[in-house]
């Protein structure tokens, strides 16, 4: 992918991070107290701050190296959200006898009534188990760019396609300047390390 490093942010640093989905909505309040809401972003862009994960000198050195290699905000990379990184036999589509390509998704729902389907564009390679009608598919499919599963032959009409997999969030640094502080002799820290999701 363009402007993207196929590298996963160190997991040991991501633990303890703060962040989550961020939508963008303009709200205009009328004189009567009612609101007019203008949804400017249908898909959220997650934001994280991973500074709290810096616990050792090596952590700081790894962050410094990644920030330099990514040239600040220029290049994206993978980040595993420690609170949301797995799908366990989640529904990804139904066969119609013609369609061969299916997007990996994670479905969020309330009481099986309201749904939000999140497109997964950075699945972890080697973690995918694909099922058709609950039967594990060991071959006859391949993973292509941006989390798309392509079958050699289209699943039959009515076939339920599901998958188990881990996934990362594509992110970039949201800072070109990464200030560091020497706390004690040979002990340094970074007070703010913002990351923002990249929509691929």
C-alpha positions as CSV (number, residue, x, y, z in Angstrom):
1,X,0.0,0.0,0.0
2,X,1.2,3.5,-0.8
3,X,2.8,5.5,1.9
4,X,2.5,2.5,4.3
5,X,5.0,0.4,6.2
6,X,4.0,-3.2,6.7
7,X,5.2,-3.1,10.3
8,X,3.3,-3.6,13.5
9,X,3.7,-1.1,16.3
10,X,5.3,-2.8,19.3
11,X,2.5,-4.6,21.3
12,X,4.2,-4.1,24.6
13,X,4.0,-0.4,24.2
14,X,0.3,-0.4,23.0
15,X,-0.9,-1.9,26.4
16,X,-2.1,0.9,28.5
17,X,-2.8,3.2,25.6
18,X,-5.8,5.5,25.5
19,X,-8.0,5.8,22.4
20,X,-10.9,4.7,20.3
21,X,-13.2,5.6,17.4
22,X,-13.8,9.3,16.6
23,X,-16.6,10.5,14.4
24,X,-17.1,14.0,13.0
25,X,-20.5,15.7,13.4
26,X,-21.5,19.3,13.3
27,X,-24.3,20.2,15.7
28,X,-26.4,23.4,15.3
29,X,-28.7,24.2,18.2
30,X,-31.8,26.2,17.3
31,X,-33.4,28.8,19.5
32,X,-36.1,26.3,20.4
33,X,-33.5,23.9,21.8
34,X,-33.8,21.4,19.0
35,X,-30.6,20.2,17.2
36,X,-29.7,19.9,13.6
37,X,-26.9,17.3,13.1
38,X,-24.7,17.2,10.0
39,X,-22.8,13.9,9.8
40,X,-19.5,14.8,8.1
41,X,-17.9,11.4,8.6
42,X,-19.8,8.1,8.2
43,X,-16.8,6.0,9.1
44,X,-14.8,6.8,12.3
45,X,-11.1,7.5,12.5
46,X,-9.6,6.1,15.6
47,X,-7.2,8.1,17.7
48,X,-4.8,6.8,20.3
49,X,-2.1,8.1,22.7
50,X,0.5,5.5,23.4
51,X,2.9,7.6,25.6
52,X,1.8,5.7,28.8
53,X,3.2,2.5,27.3
54,X,6.8,3.8,27.5
55,X,8.2,1.8,30.4
56,X,11.8,1.1,29.5
57,X,14.6,2.7,27.6
58,X,14.3,0.2,24.8
59,X,10.6,1.3,24.3
60,X,11.7,4.9,23.8
61,X,14.4,3.9,21.4
62,X,11.9,1.8,19.4
63,X,9.5,4.7,19.2
64,X,12.2,7.1,18.2
65,X,13.4,4.7,15.4
66,X,9.8,4.3,14.1
67,X,9.1,8.0,14.1
68,X,12.3,8.6,12.1
69,X,11.6,5.8,9.6
70,X,8.0,7.0,9.2
71,X,9.2,10.6,8.8
72,X,6.7,11.8,11.4
73,X,3.2,12.0,9.9
74,X,4.4,10.9,6.4
75,X,4.1,7.1,6.5
76,X,1.5,4.8,8.1
77,X,2.0,1.5,9.9
78,X,0.0,-1.2,11.8
79,X,-1.3,-0.8,15.3
80,X,-3.0,-3.5,17.4
81,X,-5.7,-2.0,19.6
82,X,-5.3,-4.1,22.7
83,X,-9.1,-3.8,23.4
84,X,-10.3,-4.7,19.9
85,X,-8.2,-6.8,17.6
86,X,-10.0,-10.2,17.1
87,X,-13.0,-11.6,15.2
88,X,-14.3,-15.1,16.3
89,X,-16.1,-16.8,13.4
90,X,-17.7,-13.5,12.4
91,X,-20.1,-13.2,9.5
92,X,-18.6,-11.7,6.3
93,X,-21.1,-12.5,3.7
94,X,-23.5,-14.9,1.9
95,X,-22.9,-16.8,-1.3
96,X,-24.9,-16.1,-4.4
97,X,-23.2,-18.5,-6.8
98,X,-21.4,-15.7,-8.6
99,X,-19.5,-13.5,-6.1
100,X,-15.9,-14.6,-5.4
101,X,-14.7,-11.6,-3.4
102,X,-15.7,-10.8,0.1
103,X,-14.5,-8.1,2.4
104,X,-13.4,-9.1,5.9
105,X,-15.5,-7.2,8.4
106,X,-16.2,-7.0,12.1
107,X,-19.9,-6.6,12.9
108,X,-20.9,-4.7,16.1
109,X,-24.5,-5.1,17.1
110,X,-27.0,-4.3,19.8
111,X,-29.6,-7.1,20.4
112,X,-29.1,-8.3,16.8
113,X,-31.2,-5.3,15.8
114,X,-28.8,-2.5,15.1
115,X,-25.5,-3.2,13.2
116,X,-22.3,-1.5,12.3
117,X,-20.0,-3.3,9.9
118,X,-16.4,-2.3,10.1
119,X,-14.2,-3.0,7.1
120,X,-11.0,-4.8,8.2
121,X,-8.2,-3.7,5.8
122,X,-5.2,-4.9,7.9
123,X,-5.8,-8.5,9.0
124,X,-2.8,-10.2,10.6
125,X,-1.3,-12.6,8.0
126,X,-1.4,-16.2,9.1
127,X,-4.3,-15.6,11.6
128,X,-7.2,-16.1,9.2
129,X,-9.5,-19.2,9.4
130,X,-12.2,-19.1,6.8
131,X,-15.5,-21.1,7.0
132,X,-18.3,-21.8,4.6
133,X,-21.4,-23.1,6.3
134,X,-19.2,-23.7,9.4
135,X,-16.8,-25.9,7.5
136,X,-13.2,-24.8,7.7
137,X,-11.7,-24.0,4.3
138,X,-8.1,-25.0,4.1
139,X,-7.5,-23.8,0.5
140,X,-9.5,-22.6,-2.5
141,X,-9.2,-19.0,-1.4
142,X,-6.5,-16.3,-1.0
143,X,-6.2,-13.0,0.8
144,X,-5.7,-10.0,-1.4
145,X,-5.0,-6.3,-0.7
146,X,-7.1,-4.4,1.9
147,X,-8.6,-7.5,3.6
148,X,-10.5,-8.9,0.6
149,X,-10.9,-12.7,0.5
150,X,-11.0,-14.1,-3.1
151,X,-12.4,-17.6,-3.7
152,X,-11.2,-19.8,-6.6
153,X,-14.9,-20.7,-7.1
154,X,-17.9,-18.6,-6.0
155,X,-19.6,-20.1,-2.9
156,X,-23.0,-21.6,-3.6
157,X,-26.2,-19.5,-3.2
158,X,-27.2,-19.2,0.4
159,X,-23.8,-20.4,1.8
160,X,-22.8,-18.5,5.0
161,X,-19.2,-17.3,4.9
162,X,-17.5,-16.5,8.2
163,X,-14.0,-16.0,9.5
164,X,-11.8,-16.0,12.6
165,X,-8.8,-13.6,12.5
166,X,-6.7,-11.0,14.3
167,X,-6.5,-7.5,12.8
168,X,-4.5,-4.2,13.1
169,X,-5.6,-0.6,12.6
170,X,-3.7,1.3,10.0
171,X,-2.4,4.4,11.7
172,X,0.3,7.1,11.4
173,X,1.9,9.5,13.9
174,X,-0.1,12.6,14.4
175,X,3.0,14.6,15.1
176,X,6.1,15.6,13.1
177,X,7.8,16.7,16.3
178,X,8.4,14.1,19.0
179,X,9.7,15.9,22.1
180,X,11.6,13.7,24.6
181,X,12.7,14.4,28.2
182,X,15.5,13.1,30.3
183,X,14.0,12.3,33.6
184,X,17.0,10.8,35.4
185,X,20.4,9.6,34.4
186,X,19.9,7.3,31.4
187,X,16.1,7.4,31.9
188,X,14.1,9.3,29.3
189,X,10.4,9.6,28.5
190,X,8.0,11.0,25.9
191,X,4.9,12.8,27.3
192,X,2.7,12.6,24.2
193,X,2.6,10.1,21.3
194,X,-0.6,10.6,19.3
195,X,-1.6,8.2,16.6
196,X,-4.5,8.6,14.2
197,X,-6.1,6.0,11.9
198,X,-5.4,6.1,8.2
199,X,-8.4,5.3,6.0
200,X,-7.0,3.1,3.2
